């Protein structure tokens, strides 16, 4: 893997650990971050050795969201023509949306380990993950409303599929902080850990469980769950029938059945 300005990537035991690495800047998402995360998740998607991803932030906080210097640089590109300004802004927003869509569309499950601040664009990011886990000191907030704008990189599109509609609207309209206890209660996170070391240990344990499963079965399961966000039950049943018509021919099915009958743990190929 090449060196990145804003992210660290490690691959061990079929688990890719992607860490936002700007602790001195509260892991704010600079201009380089938005292109680097696409490149990394494209690699993860192609690399069969990776079976699951853990996404975390270095230091005390997961991320404070979009780097304000980046927003200032975008503003500096605007001129006097409203039409051309709109073109620049639309292109910038779509490019940023693509960064988190790369996370959402990744064939491998993505587990977010979140401590400290998870603000603004960071919520856009964790909303694109499969599961979210938090340390007891976590603080979530949809801060875009306090900047005089609507969140535009995925929070308003993905978070309603994760937490109840009324709660989602309250958080988006007020920008208020949500702590660990409330985040767990509303379903924003799966589990809360005492501190960051316990958080990372716990999330890695879940990741190891996933990595032990058939990668074909995991990919199919993620595909089906994702498909059901925007389709009817009948559509989903037809989709999984077509999918499994091919995937049930995998050797993993026979291997899993033999292992269960012999009470052994199966070991699947990448």
C-alpha positions in Angstrom: 0.0 0.0 0.0 1.2 3.5 -0.7 1.6 6.1 2.0 -1.4 8.5 2.5 -1.5 12.0 3.9 -4.7 11.5 5.9 -5.2 7.8 6.4 -3.3 4.8 7.7 -4.1 1.3 6.3 -3.1 -2.0 7.8 -4.1 -5.5 6.7 -3.9 -8.4 9.3 -5.8 -11.7 9.4 -8.1 -10.6 6.6 -9.1 -7.4 8.4 -8.3 -4.0 6.9 -7.9 -1.3 9.5 -8.4 2.1 8.0 -7.6 4.9 10.4 -8.1 8.7 9.9 -4.7 10.0 10.9 -4.9 13.7 11.6 -5.1 13.6 15.4 -3.5 17.0 15.7 -6.3 18.5 13.6 -9.1 16.5 15.4 -9.1 14.2 12.3 -10.7 17.0 10.2 -11.3 15.8 6.6 -8.9 17.8 4.4 -9.0 17.9 0.6 -6.6 14.9 0.4 -8.9 12.8 2.6 -11.7 12.8 0.1 -9.7 11.4 -2.8 -7.6 9.0 -0.6 -10.6 7.3 0.9 -12.0 6.5 -2.5 -8.6 5.0 -3.6 -8.4 2.9 -0.4 -11.9 1.5 -0.6 -11.5 0.7 -4.3 -8.4 -1.3 -3.3 -10.4 -3.0 -0.4 -13.2 -3.9 -2.8 -10.8 -5.5 -5.3 -8.5 -7.2 -2.7 -9.9 -10.7 -1.9 -7.6 -11.0 1.1 -9.7 -8.3 2.8 -12.9 -9.7 4.2 -13.9 -7.0 6.6 -12.9 -3.4 7.4 -12.6 -1.5 10.7 -12.7 2.3 10.3 -11.4 4.4 13.2 -9.8 7.7 14.1 -6.4 8.3 15.7 -6.2 10.1 19.0 -9.0 11.3 21.3 -11.6 11.9 18.6 -13.0 10.0 15.6 -13.4 13.2 13.4 -14.6 16.8 13.7 -15.9 16.6 10.1 -15.0 18.6 7.0 -11.8 20.7 7.4 -12.9 24.4 7.3 -9.9 25.3 5.3 -11.3 23.1 2.5 -14.6 24.9 2.6 -12.8 28.2 2.4 -10.8 27.0 -0.7 -14.1 26.1 -2.4 -15.5 29.5 -1.6 -12.4 31.0 -3.2 -13.3 29.4 -6.5 -16.6 31.2 -6.8 -17.0 34.3 -8.9 -19.8 36.7 -9.9 -21.7 34.4 -12.2 -24.4 32.5 -10.2 -24.7 29.8 -12.9 -21.0 29.0 -13.0 -20.8 29.1 -9.2 -23.6 26.5 -9.1 -21.7 24.3 -11.5 -18.6 24.4 -9.3 -20.5 23.7 -6.1 -22.5 20.9 -7.6 -19.4 19.2 -9.0 -17.7 19.6 -5.6 -20.6 18.1 -3.7 -21.0 15.2 -6.1 -17.2 14.4 -5.8 -17.5 14.4 -2.0 -20.6 12.3 -2.0 -18.7 9.7 -4.1 -16.1 9.4 -1.3 -18.6 8.0 1.1 -20.5 6.1 -1.6 -17.3 4.2 -2.0 -17.6 3.1 1.6 -21.3 2.3 1.3 -20.9 0.3 -1.9 -17.8 -1.7 -0.7 -18.5 -5.4 -1.0 -16.9 -6.0 2.5 -18.6 -5.1 5.8 -17.3 -1.8 7.3 -17.4 -1.4 11.1 -16.9 2.1 12.5 -15.2 2.4 15.9 -16.1 5.9 17.2 -14.7 7.8 20.1 -14.9 11.5 21.1 -16.2 13.9 18.5 -18.1 12.5 15.5 -19.4 15.8 14.0 -20.8 17.0 10.7 -19.1 15.1 7.8 -18.1 12.4 10.2 -21.7 11.4 10.6 -22.0 11.3 6.8 -19.1 8.8 6.9 -20.3 6.5 9.7 -23.8 6.5 8.2 -22.2 4.8 5.1 -20.8 2.0 7.3 -22.5 -1.3 8.1 -22.3 -1.0 11.8 -21.2 1.6 14.4 -19.7 1.0 17.8 -18.8 3.8 20.3 -16.7 4.6 23.3 -18.5 6.0 26.4 -17.1 9.5 25.6 -18.6 9.7 22.1 -20.4 12.9 21.0 -22.4 12.9 17.8 -23.9 16.1 16.2 -25.2 17.0 12.7 -23.4 20.3 12.7 -24.2 21.5 9.2 -27.4 23.2 10.4 -25.3 25.5 12.6 -23.3 26.5 9.5 -26.4 27.6 7.7 -26.6 24.7 5.3 -28.3 21.3 4.9 -26.0 18.3 5.2 -25.2 17.2 1.7 -22.8 14.2 1.7 -25.1 11.4 2.9 -26.4 11.9 6.4 -29.9 13.0 5.4 -30.1 10.2 2.9 -28.6 7.3 4.9 -29.3 8.1 8.6 -33.2 7.8 8.2 -32.5 4.1 7.4 -30.7 3.7 10.7 -32.6 5.7 13.4 -36.3 6.6 13.8 -37.5 9.4 11.5 -38.6 11.8 14.3 -35.3 11.5 16.1 -33.4 12.0 12.8 -35.4 15.2 12.1 -34.8 16.5 15.6 -31.0 16.0 15.4 -30.8 17.4 11.9 -33.0 20.5 12.8 -31.3 21.3 16.1 -27.7 20.2 15.7 -27.6 19.1 19.3 -25.1 16.6 20.8 -26.0 13.0 21.3 -24.0 11.0 23.8 -23.2 7.3 24.0 -26.3 6.3 26.1 -28.7 8.0 23.7 -26.9 6.8 20.6 -27.3 3.2 21.8 -31.0 3.7 22.7 -31.9 5.1 19.3 -29.9 2.5 17.4 -27.2 4.7 16.1 -24.6 2.4 17.6 -24.7 -1.3 18.3 -22.7 -1.3 21.5 -20.9 1.1 23.8 -17.5 0.4 25.4 -15.8 2.0 28.4 -12.9 3.6 26.6 -11.1 3.7 23.3 -8.8 0.6 23.9 -11.9 -1.5 24.8 -13.7 -0.1 21.8 -11.0 -1.2 19.4 -10.6 -4.5 21.0 -14.3 -5.2 20.9 -14.8 -4.1 17.3 -11.8 -6.2 16.2 -13.4 -9.2 17.9 -16.5 -8.7 15.9 -14.4 -8.2 12.7 -12.6 -11.5 13.4 -15.9 -13.3 13.7 -17.0 -11.9 10.3 -13.6 -12.7 8.7 -14.0 -16.4 9.7 -17.2 -16.7 7.6 -17.4 -17.6 3.9 -16.5 -14.3 2.0 -19.0 -15.4 -0.7 -21.8 -15.7 1.9 -20.8 -12.4 3.5 -20.8 -10.5 0.2 -24.2 -12.0 -0.8 -25.7 -11.1 2.6 -24.5 -7.5 2.4 -25.7 -7.2 -1.2 -29.2 -8.4 -0.2 -29.5 -6.1 2.8 -28.3 -3.1 0.8 -30.8 -4.0 -2.0 -33.7 -4.0 0.4 -33.2 -0.3 1.4 -34.9 0.7 -1.9 -36.9 -2.3 -3.0 -40.0 -4.2 -2.1 -40.0 -7.6 -0.3 -41.0 -9.3 -3.6 -38.2 -7.6 -5.5 -35.8 -8.7 -2.8 -36.9 -12.3 -2.9 -36.5 -12.4 -6.6 -33.1 -10.8 -6.3 -31.7 -13.3 -3.7 -33.1 -16.2 -5.8 -31.1 -15.0 -8.8 -28.0 -14.4 -6.7 -28.1 -17.7 -5.0 -28.7 -19.6 -8.2 -25.1 -18.8 -8.9 -23.6 -18.5 -5.4 -25.0 -21.8 -4.0 -22.7 -23.5 -6.5 -19.7 -22.3 -4.4 -17.5 -24.9 -2.7 -18.1 -22.9 0.5 -21.5 -24.4 1.0 -20.3 -28.0 1.0 -17.3 -27.0 3.2 -19.6 -25.4 5.8 -22.0 -28.4 5.8 -19.1 -30.9 6.3 -17.6 -28.7 9.1 -20.9 -28.6 10.9 -21.5 -32.3 10.7 -18.0 -33.0 11.9 -18.2 -30.2 14.6 -15.1 -28.5 13.2 -14.5 -24.9 12.3 -14.4 -24.4 8.5 -11.6 -22.5 6.9 -12.6 -20.7 3.7 -10.5 -19.6 0.8 -10.4 -15.9 0.0 
